[in-house]
């Protein structure tokens, strides 16, 4: 009747009626999505209590959360202050050398932070983006399951499963990149549209959302890439399983195969264009000779999921947490990387969907994805209650990740294998959506009551309230020096020695903006702490230890202030809330003796601040490049060199001096050549017995870079059978025990 009425009406009226239908549909659709977003927002505020009520002066989580606030702050600072630091090299930490930086660790959040920074504080922005991951993570899963099942109720519950899973909660307390799960379901939605419908539009948007996944967390980009490969393989498999018929049907198959490759090629092209700028610096590092992003293979074993973790409620659970904490303590790695609980309600409904819809190819795919990514999250070796070897024969059980580790490019840089479970959690949410849809079709049950009961069970299993918060303070000292336009460095104690202190203290840099000595970063080169370890005064203050006898023979009490002035370190800051009374007393006496001052610049907000007085620089020596770690040989402080090592001599005048060195050669006699800049100052034979040499050198006023060069080169102890040092692969030539300038 309705179709007849429209077909028999004038064109102008027909057009009006059609437009009215579209408008009504759009209005209805808009109301649905607005309602869903509103409900997810309210649910987020409730299930993350009391985060939103403390947004002005607290942040969710601790430790790494403050490092992430600093990461959000750093990108615009690097872009708009090229003289201060660089986007690809961070000179504001590990001063003065800095460390290579991954400029886009979470580009989506970094860009939004910059946009919002003009109207709100950085820690408030952090919390808003944190809440956003829950709201839009749930909304994305809702859209995905709504598309697959066409059921609003089960789709809404699926959004809860994905966004409020224990996995998401434990990572949200510090791992901000891993918290940013919100674009994963959007990408999966358009990949499924691409799978079911094809079309240029779906491939294009799948690529766009893949880029957004990469812009949230580069590790999730790798995981999503594996998901795409799984989907592609499954689609080809389904294609090959079709029964071939006559030649006409074969032609049709060829066309379908061509379309399949075309749509994935378009997706790959769009993705590639977007992710290359995000990953280029990481790719260059990963393919370089010094790939500090790649940690030892043991890390992949340590941070794998434990089989029991799939069945244990989170330690954050207000009821079960105290019980499960003792079991989780048996697992390797840490609690964040070992929380894989998806809930018994979700498992039951997923199994129900797999049984009820066993002929549905889409359900089959999501079941394969759920099992595959759960299996991958277990890492290279099976863990059960913290054990990786079983029976009296210490048998290990290898798992598929062991193959993926060697096959998939850059996967060896992703040490936290347990995080693969994020894709499994989405897969379980989808399966649960299918199962709930089928369950609610039954005429024997009340749909509303059943939906409420299912939601209630899931929320109870996932509970993590109240969320742990950390206060955010702004000491007046940091606000005061932020107004000082001078560019100088701070030495903060105990930022390097204490991880929790370092990861928290770095937040203050978002207030003052000054470079800091040392501190912490997620990944950094092995040489990053050389300045702290080799520089007199800095080493002792950083590591809270008495002046160690090193190979440089100079009076630290006389030159300590000059060394700090040389490196433009203007303030030494003690964070007393991370120090005991003994450490505070030790450091203060060290500062007062070395800097010859007892005056404190500032003593409030758990801070004790000393200002390094300015004075004309005296002559001093500092070890630079090429030195091995300090060790003790025959009761004497010793450092080995390989082919070359350098010493910085800062001289307060033009003069002739003598460089006295006590040394011996490794395994066979060698020659030591001493250069000042490029000028050869002297050459001396070094035997395998301890000997002293003296080399006259001409010093200019200011910096003189002394090079110790061994033309015969170096050898490794592991290369010499009679030494029985198979594990010592260092390249050694000469051991130096004392350097003195006279």
C-alpha positions as CSV (number, residue, x, y, z in Angstrom):
1,X,0.0,0.0,0.0
2,X,2.8,2.4,1.0
3,X,4.8,1.7,-2.1
4,X,1.7,2.1,-4.3
5,X,0.9,5.4,-2.8
6,X,4.3,6.8,-3.5
7,X,4.5,5.5,-7.0
8,X,1.2,7.0,-7.9
9,X,1.9,10.5,-6.6
10,X,3.3,13.5,-8.4
11,X,7.1,13.8,-8.6
12,X,7.3,16.8,-6.3
13,X,5.3,15.0,-3.6
14,X,7.2,11.8,-4.0
15,X,10.5,13.6,-3.5
16,X,9.1,15.3,-0.4
17,X,7.9,11.9,1.1
18,X,11.3,10.2,0.4
19,X,13.2,13.1,1.9
20,X,10.9,13.0,5.0
21,X,11.7,9.3,5.4
22,X,15.4,9.9,5.2
23,X,15.1,12.8,7.6
24,X,13.1,10.6,10.1
25,X,15.6,7.8,9.7
26,X,18.6,10.2,10.3
27,X,16.9,11.7,13.3
28,X,16.2,8.3,14.7
29,X,19.7,7.1,14.1
30,X,21.2,10.3,15.6
31,X,19.1,9.8,18.7
32,X,20.2,6.2,19.0
33,X,23.9,7.1,18.8
34,X,23.6,10.1,21.1
35,X,21.8,7.9,23.6
36,X,24.4,5.2,23.4
37,X,27.3,7.7,23.8
38,X,25.5,9.3,26.8
39,X,25.0,6.0,28.5
40,X,28.6,4.9,27.9
41,X,29.8,8.3,29.3
42,X,27.7,7.9,32.5
43,X,28.9,4.3,32.8
44,X,32.5,5.4,32.4
45,X,32.1,8.0,35.2
46,X,30.6,5.3,37.5
47,X,33.0,2.5,36.7
48,X,36.1,4.7,36.9
49,X,35.0,6.4,40.1
50,X,36.3,8.7,41.5
51,X,38.4,9.9,38.5
52,X,36.0,12.4,37.0
53,X,35.4,14.0,40.5
54,X,39.1,14.6,41.1
55,X,40.0,15.7,37.6
56,X,41.5,19.1,38.7
57,X,44.2,17.8,41.1
58,X,44.6,14.0,40.5
59,X,45.3,11.7,37.7
60,X,44.4,8.0,37.4
61,X,47.3,5.6,38.1
62,X,50.9,6.5,39.0
63,X,54.5,6.0,37.9
64,X,54.4,5.6,34.1
65,X,51.3,7.8,34.0
66,X,53.5,10.9,34.8
67,X,56.0,9.9,32.1
68,X,53.1,9.8,29.6
69,X,52.0,13.3,30.7
70,X,55.5,14.4,29.8
71,X,55.3,12.6,26.4
72,X,52.1,14.5,25.6
73,X,53.8,17.7,26.6
74,X,57.1,17.1,24.7
75,X,56.0,16.9,21.1
76,X,54.9,20.6,20.6
77,X,57.9,21.7,22.7
78,X,60.2,19.9,20.3
79,X,58.4,21.3,17.2
80,X,58.3,24.9,18.3
81,X,61.6,25.1,20.2
82,X,64.2,23.6,17.7
83,X,67.1,25.4,19.5
84,X,66.2,23.7,22.8
85,X,65.6,20.1,21.7
86,X,64.5,18.0,18.7
87,X,61.6,15.9,17.7
88,X,63.8,12.9,17.1
89,X,66.3,13.5,19.8
90,X,65.3,14.4,23.3
91,X,67.8,16.8,24.9
92,X,65.6,17.7,27.9
93,X,66.3,14.4,29.6
94,X,69.6,12.5,30.0
95,X,71.3,15.9,29.8
96,X,73.6,17.0,28.2
97,X,73.7,14.3,25.5
98,X,70.0,13.4,25.4
99,X,68.6,10.2,23.9
100,X,67.0,9.3,20.6
101,X,63.2,10.0,20.7
102,X,60.3,8.3,19.1
103,X,58.4,11.4,18.1
104,X,55.0,9.8,17.7
105,X,54.5,7.4,20.5
106,X,50.8,8.2,20.6
107,X,50.3,10.8,17.9
108,X,46.5,11.1,18.2
109,X,46.7,11.9,21.9
110,X,49.8,14.1,21.4
111,X,48.0,16.2,18.8
112,X,44.8,16.5,20.8
113,X,46.9,17.5,23.8
114,X,48.4,20.3,22.0
115,X,45.0,21.5,20.7
116,X,43.6,21.5,24.2
117,X,46.7,22.9,25.9
118,X,45.6,26.5,25.4
119,X,42.4,26.0,27.5
120,X,43.4,23.5,30.2
121,X,46.3,22.0,32.1
122,X,48.2,19.0,30.7
123,X,47.3,16.7,33.6
124,X,43.6,17.5,33.0
125,X,44.0,16.8,29.3
126,X,45.6,13.4,30.2
127,X,42.6,12.4,32.3
128,X,40.1,13.5,29.6
129,X,41.9,11.5,26.9
130,X,42.0,8.6,29.4
131,X,38.2,8.8,29.9
132,X,37.8,9.1,26.1
133,X,39.4,5.7,25.6
134,X,36.6,4.1,27.7
135,X,33.8,6.0,26.1
136,X,34.8,5.6,22.5
137,X,36.3,2.1,23.0
138,X,32.8,1.0,24.1
139,X,31.1,3.0,21.3
140,X,33.4,1.5,18.6
141,X,32.6,-2.1,19.8
142,X,28.9,-1.2,19.9
143,X,29.0,-0.1,16.2
144,X,31.0,-3.2,15.2
145,X,28.6,-5.7,16.9
146,X,25.5,-3.6,15.8
147,X,26.7,-4.0,12.2
148,X,27.3,-7.8,12.6
149,X,24.2,-8.7,14.6
150,X,21.7,-5.8,14.1
151,X,20.8,-6.0,17.7
152,X,21.2,-2.9,19.9
153,X,21.0,-4.6,23.3
154,X,23.7,-7.2,22.7
155,X,25.8,-4.5,20.9
156,X,25.6,-2.2,23.9
157,X,26.7,-5.1,26.2
158,X,29.6,-5.9,23.8
159,X,30.8,-2.3,24.2
160,X,31.0,-2.8,27.9
161,X,32.9,-6.0,27.5
162,X,35.6,-4.4,25.3
163,X,36.0,-1.0,27.0
164,X,35.7,-2.0,30.7
165,X,37.6,-5.3,30.6
166,X,40.2,-5.9,33.3
167,X,42.9,-5.8,30.6
168,X,42.0,-2.2,29.9
169,X,41.7,-1.2,33.5
170,X,45.1,-2.5,34.6
171,X,46.9,-0.8,31.7
172,X,45.0,2.4,32.3
173,X,46.8,2.9,35.6
174,X,50.1,3.8,33.8
175,X,50.4,2.5,30.3
176,X,48.7,5.3,28.4
177,X,49.5,3.9,25.0
178,X,48.1,0.5,25.9
179,X,45.0,2.4,27.4
180,X,44.3,3.9,24.0
181,X,42.2,1.0,22.6
182,X,39.4,3.2,21.2
183,X,40.2,3.0,17.5
184,X,40.7,-0.8,17.3
185,X,37.0,-1.6,17.0
186,X,36.4,1.1,14.4
187,X,39.2,-0.4,12.3
188,X,37.7,-3.9,12.8
189,X,34.3,-2.5,11.8
190,X,35.5,-1.3,8.4
191,X,37.6,-4.4,7.9
192,X,34.5,-6.5,8.4
193,X,32.6,-4.2,6.0
194,X,35.4,-4.7,3.5
195,X,35.1,-8.5,4.0
196,X,31.4,-8.6,3.7
197,X,30.7,-5.9,1.1
198,X,33.9,-5.0,-0.6
199,X,33.9,-1.5,-2.0
200,X,36.5,1.3,-2.2
201,X,34.9,3.3,0.6
202,X,35.2,0.5,3.1
203,X,38.9,-0.2,2.2
204,X,39.7,3.5,2.5
205,X,38.1,3.9,5.9
206,X,39.6,0.7,7.2
207,X,43.0,2.2,6.2
208,X,42.2,5.5,7.9
209,X,41.2,3.8,11.2
210,X,44.3,1.6,10.9
211,X,46.3,4.8,10.9
212,X,44.4,6.0,14.0
213,X,45.3,2.7,15.7
214,X,48.9,3.4,14.9
215,X,48.5,7.0,16.1
216,X,47.3,5.7,19.5
217,X,49.9,3.0,20.1
218,X,52.5,1.6,17.7
219,X,52.4,-1.8,19.3
220,X,48.7,-2.0,18.6
221,X,49.5,-1.2,15.0
222,X,51.5,-4.4,14.8
223,X,48.8,-6.4,16.5
224,X,46.1,-5.0,14.2
225,X,48.4,-5.8,11.2
226,X,48.4,-9.5,12.3
227,X,44.6,-9.3,12.6
228,X,44.4,-8.1,9.0
229,X,46.7,-10.9,7.8
230,X,44.4,-13.4,9.7
231,X,41.3,-11.9,8.1
232,X,42.9,-12.0,4.6
233,X,44.0,-15.6,5.1
234,X,40.5,-16.6,6.3
235,X,38.9,-14.9,3.3
236,X,41.1,-16.6,0.8
237,X,40.5,-19.9,2.6
238,X,36.7,-19.4,2.4
239,X,37.1,-18.6,-1.3
240,X,39.1,-21.8,-1.9
241,X,36.6,-23.9,-0.1
242,X,33.9,-23.0,-2.6
243,X,33.0,-25.7,-5.0
244,X,34.1,-25.0,-8.5
245,X,31.5,-25.5,-11.3
246,X,31.4,-24.7,-15.0
247,X,33.7,-22.3,-16.8
248,X,31.3,-19.4,-16.2
249,X,31.5,-19.9,-12.5
250,X,35.3,-20.2,-12.7
251,X,35.4,-16.8,-14.4
252,X,33.3,-15.5,-11.6
253,X,35.7,-16.9,-9.0
254,X,38.6,-15.2,-10.8
255,X,36.8,-11.9,-10.6
256,X,36.1,-12.4,-6.9
257,X,39.7,-13.2,-6.3
258,X,40.8,-10.1,-8.1
259,X,38.4,-8.0,-6.1
260,X,39.7,-9.5,-2.9
261,X,43.3,-8.6,-3.7
262,X,42.3,-5.2,-4.9
263,X,40.5,-4.2,-1.7
264,X,43.3,-5.4,0.5
265,X,45.8,-3.6,-1.7
266,X,43.9,-0.4,-1.4
267,X,43.7,-0.8,2.4
268,X,47.4,-1.4,2.5
269,X,48.2,1.6,0.3
270,X,46.2,4.0,2.5
271,X,47.6,2.5,5.7
272,X,51.2,2.6,4.4
273,X,51.0,6.3,3.5
274,X,49.7,7.2,6.9
275,X,52.0,5.0,9.1
276,X,55.4,5.7,7.4
277,X,55.7,9.2,9.0
278,X,54.7,7.7,12.3
279,X,57.1,4.8,12.3
280,X,60.1,6.0,10.2
281,X,62.3,6.9,13.2
282,X,61.5,3.6,14.8
283,X,62.3,1.7,11.6
284,X,65.6,3.5,11.3
285,X,66.5,2.6,14.9
286,X,65.3,-1.0,14.5
287,X,67.4,-1.5,11.4
288,X,70.5,0.2,12.8
289,X,73.5,-1.4,14.5
290,X,72.3,0.0,17.8
291,X,68.7,-1.1,18.1
292,X,68.0,-0.1,21.7
293,X,64.3,-0.8,21.0
294,X,65.0,-4.5,20.9
295,X,65.4,-6.0,24.4
296,X,66.6,-9.5,25.2
297,X,64.5,-12.4,24.1
298,X,64.0,-13.3,27.8
299,X,61.8,-10.2,28.1
300,X,59.2,-11.8,25.7
301,X,59.1,-14.8,28.0
302,X,58.9,-12.7,31.1
303,X,56.0,-10.5,29.9
304,X,53.9,-13.3,28.5
305,X,50.5,-14.1,29.9
306,X,50.1,-17.0,32.3
307,X,47.5,-19.6,31.5
308,X,45.8,-19.2,34.9
309,X,45.4,-15.5,34.3
310,X,42.6,-16.1,31.8
311,X,40.5,-17.5,34.7
312,X,41.4,-15.2,37.6
313,X,39.6,-12.0,38.3
314,X,41.8,-8.9,38.4
315,X,43.7,-7.9,41.5
316,X,41.8,-4.6,41.2
317,X,38.5,-6.3,41.9
318,X,37.1,-5.0,45.2
319,X,35.9,-8.4,46.3
320,X,38.2,-11.0,44.7
321,X,41.3,-8.9,44.4
322,X,42.8,-9.8,47.8
323,X,42.4,-13.5,47.0
324,X,43.8,-13.4,43.5
325,X,46.8,-11.1,44.4
326,X,48.6,-14.0,46.0
327,X,48.2,-16.1,42.9
328,X,49.2,-13.3,40.5
329,X,52.4,-12.9,42.6
330,X,53.6,-16.3,41.3
331,X,53.5,-15.1,37.7
332,X,56.5,-13.7,35.8
333,X,56.6,-10.0,34.7
334,X,54.1,-7.8,36.4
335,X,50.3,-7.7,37.1
336,X,49.6,-5.3,34.2
337,X,51.0,-7.7,31.6
338,X,49.3,-10.7,33.2
339,X,45.7,-9.7,33.5
340,X,43.8,-11.5,30.8
341,X,40.5,-12.2,32.6
342,X,37.6,-11.9,30.2
343,X,34.9,-13.2,32.6
344,X,33.0,-16.4,32.8
345,X,29.8,-14.8,31.6
346,X,31.5,-13.7,28.4
347,X,33.1,-17.1,27.9
348,X,29.8,-18.9,28.4
349,X,28.0,-16.6,25.9
350,X,30.9,-16.9,23.4
351,X,30.7,-20.7,23.6
352,X,27.0,-20.5,23.2
353,X,27.4,-18.4,20.0
354,X,30.0,-20.8,18.6
355,X,27.6,-23.7,19.2
356,X,24.4,-22.1,18.1
357,X,25.9,-20.4,15.0
358,X,28.6,-23.0,14.0
359,X,27.7,-22.6,10.4
360,X,28.1,-18.8,10.4
361,X,31.4,-17.9,8.7
362,X,31.7,-14.6,10.6
363,X,31.3,-16.3,14.0
364,X,33.9,-18.8,12.9
365,X,36.3,-16.0,12.1
366,X,35.9,-14.2,15.4
367,X,36.2,-17.5,17.2
368,X,39.5,-18.1,15.4
369,X,40.7,-14.6,16.2
370,X,39.8,-14.9,19.9
371,X,41.6,-18.2,20.2
372,X,44.6,-17.1,18.1
373,X,45.3,-13.9,19.9
374,X,44.8,-15.5,23.3
375,X,47.3,-18.2,22.3
376,X,49.8,-15.5,21.0
377,X,49.5,-13.6,24.3
378,X,50.8,-16.6,26.1
379,X,54.2,-15.8,24.5
380,X,56.9,-18.2,23.2
381,X,56.7,-20.7,26.1
382,X,53.7,-21.9,28.1
383,X,53.4,-20.4,31.6
384,X,51.3,-22.1,34.3
385,X,51.4,-20.4,37.7
386,X,54.7,-18.8,36.9
387,X,56.4,-22.0,35.7
388,X,57.7,-22.5,32.2
389,X,59.3,-26.0,32.7
390,X,57.4,-29.1,33.7
391,X,58.0,-32.6,35.0
392,X,61.3,-33.8,36.4
393,X,62.8,-33.4,32.9
394,X,62.2,-29.6,32.9
395,X,60.2,-29.9,29.7
396,X,59.1,-26.6,28.1
397,X,56.1,-26.2,25.8
398,X,56.8,-24.0,22.8
399,X,53.9,-21.9,21.4
400,X,53.2,-20.1,18.1
401,X,54.6,-16.8,19.2
402,X,58.1,-18.5,18.9
403,X,57.6,-18.6,15.2
404,X,56.0,-15.2,14.8
405,X,58.9,-13.6,16.8
406,X,61.3,-14.6,13.9
407,X,58.9,-14.2,11.0
408,X,57.1,-10.9,11.5
409,X,59.2,-7.8,11.1
410,X,59.9,-5.7,14.2
411,X,57.9,-8.0,16.5
412,X,61.1,-8.6,18.4
413,X,60.8,-5.0,19.5
414,X,57.4,-5.7,21.2
415,X,58.5,-7.3,24.4
416,X,55.0,-7.2,26.2
417,X,53.5,-10.2,24.4
418,X,50.6,-10.3,26.9
419,X,49.2,-7.2,25.2
420,X,48.1,-9.2,22.2
421,X,45.1,-10.0,24.3
422,X,43.6,-6.7,23.4
423,X,42.5,-8.2,20.0
424,X,41.3,-11.3,21.8
425,X,39.2,-9.1,24.1
426,X,37.5,-7.5,21.1
427,X,36.9,-10.9,19.6
428,X,35.3,-12.2,22.7
429,X,33.1,-9.0,22.9
430,X,31.9,-9.8,19.3
431,X,31.3,-13.5,20.1
432,X,29.4,-12.5,23.3
433,X,27.3,-10.1,21.1
434,X,26.4,-13.0,18.8
435,X,25.6,-15.2,21.8
436,X,23.5,-12.6,23.6
437,X,21.6,-11.9,20.3
438,X,20.7,-15.6,20.0
439,X,19.8,-15.9,23.6
440,X,17.4,-12.9,23.5
441,X,15.6,-14.4,20.5
442,X,14.1,-17.0,22.8
443,X,10.4,-16.5,23.7
444,X,10.9,-18.2,27.0
445,X,12.8,-15.4,28.6
446,X,12.1,-11.7,29.4
447,X,14.6,-9.8,27.1
448,X,14.9,-6.7,29.3
449,X,15.5,-8.7,32.5
450,X,17.9,-11.1,30.8
451,X,19.9,-8.1,29.3
452,X,20.1,-6.5,32.8
453,X,21.2,-9.7,34.4
454,X,23.9,-10.4,31.8
455,X,25.1,-6.8,32.0
456,X,25.1,-7.0,35.8
457,X,27.1,-10.2,35.9
458,X,29.7,-8.8,33.4
459,X,30.1,-5.5,35.3
460,X,30.5,-7.3,38.6
461,X,33.2,-9.6,37.2
462,X,35.0,-6.6,35.8
463,X,34.7,-4.2,38.8
464,X,37.8,-2.1,39.5
465,X,36.5,0.6,41.7
466,X,37.7,2.8,43.3
467,X,40.3,3.6,40.7
468,X,43.7,4.4,42.2
469,X,44.6,8.1,41.9
470,X,47.8,10.1,42.3
471,X,47.9,13.8,43.4
472,X,49.3,16.4,41.0
473,X,51.1,19.2,42.6
474,X,52.9,22.3,41.3
475,X,55.7,23.3,43.7
476,X,56.2,27.0,43.7
477,X,60.0,26.6,43.0
478,X,59.3,25.0,39.6
479,X,56.8,27.7,38.7
480,X,59.3,30.3,39.7
481,X,62.1,29.0,37.5
482,X,59.7,28.5,34.6
483,X,59.6,32.3,34.4
484,X,63.4,32.4,34.1
485,X,64.3,32.5,30.4
486,X,67.8,31.2,31.0
487,X,68.6,27.8,29.7
488,X,70.3,25.7,32.4
489,X,70.0,22.2,33.7
490,X,68.7,20.6,37.0
491,X,70.2,17.7,38.9
492,X,67.3,16.0,40.7
493,X,67.8,13.4,43.4
494,X,67.0,10.5,43.5
495,X,65.5,10.6,39.9
496,X,67.9,7.9,38.5
497,X,68.3,5.6,41.5
498,X,64.6,5.3,42.3
499,X,62.3,4.4,39.4
500,X,59.1,5.6,41.0
501,X,60.8,8.9,41.9
502,X,62.2,9.4,38.5
503,X,59.0,8.5,36.6
504,X,57.0,10.9,38.8
505,X,59.6,13.7,39.1
506,X,59.8,14.0,35.3
507,X,56.2,15.4,35.4
508,X,57.6,18.6,36.9
509,X,59.5,19.3,33.6
510,X,56.1,20.1,32.1
511,X,56.1,23.1,34.6
512,X,59.6,24.4,34.5
513,X,60.7,23.3,31.0
514,X,64.5,23.0,31.9
515,X,66.8,20.1,30.9
516,X,67.4,17.5,33.6
517,X,70.3,15.2,34.2
518,X,69.5,11.5,33.7
519,X,65.9,10.5,34.7
520,X,63.9,7.7,33.1
521,X,62.5,6.7,29.7
522,X,60.8,3.5,28.4
523,X,63.7,2.6,26.1
524,X,67.1,4.3,25.8
525,X,70.5,3.3,24.5
526,X,73.0,1.6,26.7
527,X,75.2,4.7,26.6
528,X,72.5,7.0,27.9
529,X,73.8,7.1,31.5
530,X,77.5,7.4,30.6
531,X,77.4,11.1,31.6
532,X,76.1,10.2,35.1
533,X,78.4,7.3,35.5
534,X,81.6,8.9,34.4
535,X,81.3,12.5,35.5
536,X,82.8,13.3,39.0
537,X,80.3,14.9,41.4
538,X,77.4,14.1,39.2
539,X,78.0,10.4,39.7
540,X,78.2,10.6,43.4
541,X,75.1,12.8,43.7
542,X,73.1,10.8,41.3
543,X,73.8,7.4,42.9
544,X,73.9,8.6,46.5
545,X,77.4,7.2,47.2
546,X,80.6,8.5,48.6
547,X,83.2,9.8,46.1
548,X,84.3,6.6,44.4
549,X,88.0,6.0,43.7
550,X,88.0,6.2,39.9
551,X,90.9,6.3,37.5
552,X,91.0,10.2,37.5
553,X,93.3,11.5,40.2
554,X,92.0,15.0,41.0
555,X,90.7,16.8,44.1
556,X,86.9,16.8,43.7
557,X,86.5,19.3,46.6
558,X,88.4,21.9,44.5
559,X,86.9,21.2,41.1
560,X,83.4,20.0,41.9
561,X,81.7,23.4,41.4
562,X,83.7,24.0,38.2
563,X,82.4,20.7,36.7
564,X,78.8,21.6,37.5
565,X,79.3,25.1,36.1
566,X,80.9,23.7,33.0
567,X,77.8,21.7,32.3
568,X,75.6,24.6,33.2
569,X,73.9,22.6,36.1
570,X,72.4,25.4,38.2
571,X,70.3,23.6,40.8
572,X,70.6,20.4,42.8
573,X,67.1,19.4,44.0
574,X,66.4,16.8,46.7
575,X,63.0,15.2,46.7
576,X,62.8,14.3,50.4
577,X,59.5,12.3,50.1
578,X,61.5,9.7,48.1
579,X,64.6,9.7,50.5
580,X,65.2,8.5,54.0
581,X,66.9,10.7,56.6
582,X,70.3,9.0,56.2
583,X,70.3,9.7,52.4
584,X,69.2,13.3,52.9
585,X,72.0,13.9,55.5
586,X,74.6,12.2,53.2
587,X,73.7,14.3,50.1
588,X,73.5,17.6,52.0
589,X,77.0,17.0,53.5
590,X,78.3,16.1,50.1
591,X,76.8,19.2,48.5
592,X,78.0,21.5,51.3
593,X,81.6,20.1,51.1
594,X,81.8,20.0,47.3
595,X,80.1,23.3,46.6
596,X,81.4,25.0,49.7
597,X,77.9,26.3,50.7
598,X,75.4,25.6,53.4
599,X,72.7,28.0,52.0
600,X,69.5,26.4,50.8
601,X,67.7,28.2,48.0
602,X,64.3,26.6,48.7
603,X,62.9,24.2,51.3
604,X,59.2,23.6,50.8
605,X,56.8,21.1,49.1
606,X,59.1,18.1,50.0
607,X,62.0,19.8,48.2
608,X,65.4,21.0,49.3
609,X,67.1,23.1,46.6
610,X,70.7,24.2,46.4
611,X,71.9,26.7,43.9
612,X,75.3,26.1,42.3
613,X,77.3,29.3,42.7
614,X,78.9,30.7,39.6
615,X,82.7,31.0,39.6
616,X,85.6,31.0,37.2
617,X,86.3,27.5,35.9
618,X,89.3,25.7,37.3
619,X,91.2,23.0,35.4
620,X,89.6,19.5,35.6
621,X,89.5,16.1,33.9
622,X,86.4,14.2,32.7
623,X,86.2,10.7,31.0
624,X,84.4,10.9,27.7
625,X,83.9,8.1,25.2
626,X,85.3,4.6,24.9
627,X,85.7,3.6,28.5
628,X,84.3,0.4,29.9
629,X,82.6,0.2,33.3
630,X,84.7,0.7,36.4
631,X,86.0,-2.4,38.0
632,X,88.6,-3.5,40.5
633,X,91.8,-5.3,39.5
634,X,94.4,-6.1,42.1
635,X,92.7,-3.8,44.5
636,X,92.9,-0.8,42.2
637,X,90.1,1.1,40.3
638,X,90.4,0.1,36.6
639,X,88.8,0.9,33.3
640,X,89.4,-1.0,30.0
641,X,89.5,0.6,26.6
642,X,89.2,-1.0,23.2
643,X,90.8,0.8,20.3
644,X,90.2,4.4,21.4
645,X,89.1,6.4,24.5
646,X,88.9,10.1,25.1
647,X,89.5,12.4,28.1
648,X,88.3,16.0,28.3
649,X,90.8,18.3,29.9
650,X,89.5,21.7,30.7
651,X,92.4,24.0,31.3
652,X,92.1,27.5,32.9
653,X,95.2,28.7,30.9
654,X,97.6,28.0,28.1
655,X,100.3,25.7,29.5
656,X,102.5,22.8,29.1
657,X,101.6,19.8,31.3
658,X,102.4,16.1,31.7
659,X,99.8,13.4,31.5
660,X,100.7,10.5,33.8
661,X,99.0,7.2,33.1
662,X,99.3,3.9,34.9
663,X,98.3,1.0,32.6
664,X,98.9,-2.5,31.4
665,X,98.1,-4.3,28.1
666,X,95.6,-7.1,27.6
667,X,97.2,-10.5,26.7
668,X,100.0,-9.1,24.5
669,X,102.2,-5.9,24.4
670,X,100.7,-2.9,22.6
671,X,101.4,0.7,21.7
672,X,99.6,3.7,23.3
673,X,99.4,6.9,21.2
674,X,98.3,10.1,22.9
675,X,96.7,12.9,20.8
676,X,95.5,16.3,21.8
677,X,92.7,17.0,19.3
678,X,94.5,15.8,16.1
679,X,98.1,16.5,17.3
680,X,100.2,13.5,18.3
681,X,101.7,14.3,21.8
682,X,103.5,11.0,22.4
683,X,103.8,7.3,21.9
684,X,104.6,4.7,24.5
685,X,104.9,0.9,24.6
686,X,102.6,-0.8,27.1
687,X,103.5,-4.3,28.4
688,X,101.2,-6.9,30.0
689,X,102.8,-5.9,33.3
690,X,101.7,-2.8,35.2
691,X,103.7,0.3,34.2
692,X,103.6,4.0,34.5
693,X,104.1,6.4,31.5
694,X,104.4,10.2,31.3
695,X,103.4,12.1,28.1
696,X,104.1,15.8,27.8
697,X,101.1,17.7,26.3
698,X,100.5,21.2,25.3
699,X,97.2,22.6,26.6
700,X,95.2,25.5,25.2
701,X,92.9,27.5,27.4
702,X,89.5,25.9,27.5
703,X,88.7,22.4,26.2
704,X,91.3,19.9,25.1
705,X,90.1,16.5,23.9
706,X,92.8,13.9,24.6
707,X,92.6,10.7,22.5
708,X,94.2,7.5,23.7
709,X,94.7,5.3,20.6
710,X,95.9,1.7,20.3
711,X,97.0,1.1,16.7
712,X,97.2,-2.7,17.2
713,X,93.5,-2.8,18.0
714,X,91.8,-5.0,20.6
715,X,90.9,-8.6,21.4
716,X,88.0,-10.3,23.1
717,X,88.6,-12.7,26.0
718,X,86.2,-15.1,24.4
719,X,88.5,-15.4,21.4
720,X,91.4,-16.7,23.6
721,X,90.8,-20.3,24.6
722,X,93.3,-20.4,27.4
723,X,91.5,-17.6,29.3
724,X,88.3,-19.7,29.7
725,X,86.2,-16.6,29.2
726,X,83.5,-17.7,26.7
727,X,80.9,-15.2,27.9
728,X,83.2,-12.1,27.9
729,X,82.8,-10.6,24.4
730,X,84.2,-7.2,25.3
731,X,86.9,-5.8,23.0
732,X,89.9,-5.0,25.2
733,X,93.3,-3.5,24.6
734,X,94.7,-1.5,27.5
735,X,93.5,-1.3,31.2
736,X,94.1,2.1,32.8
737,X,94.3,2.4,36.5
738,X,95.3,6.0,37.1
739,X,95.3,9.3,35.2
740,X,96.9,12.4,36.6
741,X,97.7,15.8,35.1
742,X,100.8,17.6,36.5
